[in-house]
């Protein structure tokens, strides 16, 4: 059987194991993510509840008109800077 090892990042600081909600990283409590084939740990995801989910949806809804009005080039530039 072929090996399906998860590649390691050259910079660990690029793996942020939280959720970006309304410009802030949230998610102190987290859930482990494991590779189901090997049961090797892969990382963690934030364990967000109803309140955090509602805040994320409201923030996305509020900023969507600005994002929609931006050109594809402006959106691409914003993603590259992030």
Number of C-alpha atoms within 10 A of each C-alpha: 3 4 7 9 10 10 7 8 9 7 7 8 8 8 10 12 17 18 18 12 17 15 9 9 13 16 18 12 11 14 13 11 13 13 13 8 8 10 9 12 12 14 14 16 17 16 15 16 9 8 8 15 12 11 13 17 12 14 14 14 10 12 11 12 10 8 14 10 10 13 10 11 9 12 14 12 11 12 9 8 7 6
